[in-house]
Amino acid sequence: MVTKACTRCHRLLEEDRCAICNLATSKNWSGFLIIVDPDESPIAQELQITLPGEYALRVR
């Protein structure tokens, strides 16, 4: 199955709609980021990521 990214929160998933934002996903994404502990991660805080998981850096 194809990995897609949410157009709002950038979370990576395989569904056509994001389970968190309920928005459409895109196959056009780049960059891969894994957040384990968003509270302790300066990168997660800068990108305003609050949930652990896999994220795309850029989504079109």
N, C-alpha and C positions, 0 to 999 in steps of 0.2 A: 504494500500500500504506500501511497505517496505522503510524505511528511509536509504539512502545511503550517502556516503561522497566522495567528490572529492579527488582524489589521490594527487593532487598538492596543492590546497588551503584549503582543509579540510572542505569546506562549506557543510552543510547538506542539502539534497534535495531528491526528490523522482524519479527524472529522471535518465536515464541510462548514460547521459553525462552532465557534468557541463556547465551551461549557460555562465559562466564567462571564464573558461579555455578551454572549448570544449574538455575535456579529459574524459575518462571513470571513472565511479564511482565504489565504492566498498561497499559491505554489511558488510565487516569485519572492523569495527571501534569501538573505545571505548572512553569514556570521553565525556562530553557534556559541551559546553561553549556557553553562549549567550553574544554577544557584542552589546551594545546599542549605545555607543559613542566611536568609535575607536580612535579618536584624544585625548580623555581624559583618556583612559584606559591604564595603564602601562602593563597589560597582553597582550592587543592587539598589543601594540607597540613591545613588546618582541617577539611575535609570528608573527609579520609583517602582521597583519590583518588590512586592510584599509577600509573595508565595514562592516556596521552593519549586524548582522544576527546570525544564529546558526551554530556552528562549532564543529567538532570532535577534540579531543586532539591527538588521535593516529589513523592512517589509514594504513591498510596493503593491 
